[in-house]
């Protein structure tokens, strides 16, 4: 990238930050206010970035505009996910990012690639948490372990579904697409979780 980028831009991390076959994240900044660092690296109609992509065997590259404002920087590296709020612990170098349920899988990325690279790029251990994490009437996904296999629960958690209602809030076909699980498996999961909430409603009425 340093060969392709014009003078006036700087690669923040000289070492490669990558998860082979998925995506690479690079943070750049400029010392010249007249230069758009991201645009300079991409080039006219992608002319500069395409050469780098070919060298990396068509691996995707996400170029982020660096800023010393950590909240803005985290928002950029977790893009396209939208953050509701952040809790930053400078002492432990950890960040908790609160998001709406439909944003969590975007922040995590396929097989956790996006969140893992974001942590490496920023130097903070980033944890993504559902906004209003566990409502009183909700049930943590681990509580279904007697009926749902652990590996399936782990897959659901990997896309941000950490409670029963967070699973039910996602359309069936979208769940199948995000988890890459069989239709029968998703149908069984939905049935088990739905039945649990129906039973709870009956108990409250009685």
N, C-alpha and C positions, 0 to 999 in steps of 0.2 A: 504493500500500500504506500509506503514512503517513497517508492520510485514513481508511482503514478500520481501522487498528490503534488500539487504545485508548491513552490516556496511560499511561506507565510502561514502554513498549516502545520500542526504538530499532532502526532499520534500519541494519545495519553498513555497507552499501555504498549510498550515496544514488543512484548512477547505476544504470541498468538493466544487469543481467548476463543476456544472453539469446542464444539461438540460435533465431531465428524459426521457428515451426511445430514446434518440438520440446519444449523445456523451459526454464524460467527458474528459477534458484536464488537464494534470498534468505536471508541470515543475520540473525537477530534476537537481541537480548538484552533483559533487563529490569533496571531499577534497584530493583525491588520484589520481594523474595523470595516474596511471596505470589502473584505472577503467573506463570503458565506462558506464556512469550512466544510459543511456537509455537501453543498452544491459543488464545491471545488473538487471534492473527492469523487463525486458521482460523474461529473463532467457533462458536457452537452449531450443530451439524449442518452446518458449513461455510458458515454464513450470510455471514460476512465475505469469505471467500476466493472464493466463487462470484461475487460482484460484480466482483472484480478479474479473475477468469478471463474473464468475459464482455467486459470492457473490452479484454483482450488477445486477443480473437478465439478463445477456447477453448484458449489455450496452457496447457500444464501448468505448475504452479508447485510447486517443491520448497522448503519452508521448513525451514531448519536452525537448531537452537539453537546460538548462538555460544558458544565457550569459548576462553580464552587458552591452554588446554592443547592444543598443536598436534597431538599424536598423536590425542587424542580428537576434535579438530575435523576432522582429515583423515578419520577413520573415519566421522564423520557426513556429510561432504560426498560421500563415495564410496559411501554407502549406496545400494542394498542389498548391494553387494559386501562380503565379509568379508576383512579384511586379516590376513595371517599375521604380518608384521613390517614395520617402517619403517626406512629410513636417511635421516636428515635432515642436509642441508648448509646451515647457516645463512648461511655466507659467500656461497654462490652462489644461495641461495634455491631449492634444488632438493630434491625428495623422491623416493626410490625406494620404491614400495610393492610388497612381495612377496605374492603370492596364489596359491592353488591354481588350476589351469587352468580349472576351471568357474566361477571368480569373475571372471576377467579381462574377459570380454565385458560383464559387468554393470557393472564399474567404468568401462569405456571408453564404453559407451552407444552408441546408434544413431548412426552416422557420427561417432563420437568426441565426441558432444555432452556426455556426462556428465563425462568427464575434462577436457575443455576448460573447461567452466564451473567445475569444482572448482578448477582452477588459477587462474582469474580471481578466484574468490571468496576463496581463501586467500592469494593473492600468491606462491605457490610454483609452480615448474614441476614437475608431478607425472609421473613415469614409472612405469608399471605393468609389473612383471616377474613371470614365472612362478616360483613357489617352486622351489628347487633347479634354477635356470634351465636349464642344459643338462646332462643326465645323459650320462655317457660313451657309453652305447649309443644315445643319441638323435642326430638329424640336424637341423641348422638348416634351416628352410623354404626359405631362399635357395638352398640347395644343390640344390634341385629345379628351378632356373630353366631348365635345358636342356630339361626336359620339360613344365613348367607355366608358362603365360604370366605375365609379371611382374604384370600387373594383377590376376590371380587370386591370386597370392601376397600382394599388398598387401591384398586383401579378407580373406584368411585372417588376416593379421597384425592387421587392424583389429578382429577379434573375439578377439584374444589367442592365436591359433594361430601360435606362432613356431618350432615344431619339428614334425617329422613325427609323433611320438607324441602331441603335443597335438592334432593333427588327428584321429588315429585314436581318441583317447580320447572323442571326441564322437559320439553316435549320428548316423547318416546323415541321418535326417529333421530332427534338431535342427541339423545343419550347414546343410542347405538353408534352414531357417527363419532362422537367424542371418545367413547370408551373402547370402540372396536370389539365389543362383545357380541355374542350371538343374540339374535332376536329373542329366542326362547329364554335366554338368561336374563335379559333386560325385563321381559314380561314377568318372569318369576320374581325378580327384585321389586318391581313396581307393585305386584300383587301382595307380597309380604309386607311391604311398608304401608301400603294403603290400608290393609286389613288391621294393622296395629293402630292406626289413627282412628279407624272406624270403631274398634273395640273401646278405645279411650273415650270417644264421644258417647258411646252407650253407657259406660260407667258413670260419666259425669251427669247424664240425664237421670240415671237411677239414683 
